[in-house]
Amino acid sequence: MSDERPKEKQRPEIPVLETERLRLRALTMDDLDGFYAFVKETDVTDYMGRPPYESIDAARARIKERLEKRFGYGPDRFTWAVEEKATGRYVGEAGLHSVDKKNRRGELARGLVAEARGKGYGAEAGRAVLDFAFDVLGLNRVQAVTRTTNEASQRSLAGLGFSKEGTLRDYWTIDGKPATTCIYSLLREEYRTEKAA
């Protein structure tokens, strides 16, 4: 008779993605200050469809909850903390959400703290997530949804090779008001062609 106990179900680990200037990795409690700076900005939380966090304690509770539930560790949602390699600082998040392996698609999401914007970090993190989506998961389509008023995000998506497909009227509700968004998409072959150029 074996003395082995049933093994606890193995939980997946989120893969670390590296770029020239960034490391995309799991969120940790050490990210608290940067995470709080991120989630207290109304121009960030508006795009997340939630109100800003009003205290560092609320941010701490959210990190704790995410760590306990292993939120964003796959298989249908991956969420990375974006770390600036030069400083080791948390500067935002990148994600691949709504992963549908049967239909081979997912949705790109990115957001940065104010002082990290305008440096090309959003595009750099986006490319790392796209490499993961197309090369590791084997997806065929990645889409992104952004508010019609978020021109910086639209420019960044176009720079990554995304095509605007159209407008989603009243797609999100922000502060109780409907918000219209644009939907963009990128196909695997388009991305490969863009990378090879």
TAFENGI-V649200 format. One record per helix or strand. SS is the DSSP state (~ for helix, > for strand). FROM is the first residue (numbers start at 0). TO is the last residue. Records with the same first field share a line. If there is no record, write none. Layout:
SS = FROM-TO, FROM-TO
//
This chain:
> = 16-17, 21-24, 72-72, 77-83, 88-99, 104-111, 140-146, 162-173, 176-186
~ = 28-38, 41-47, 55-68, 113-115, 120-135, 150-158, 187-195
//
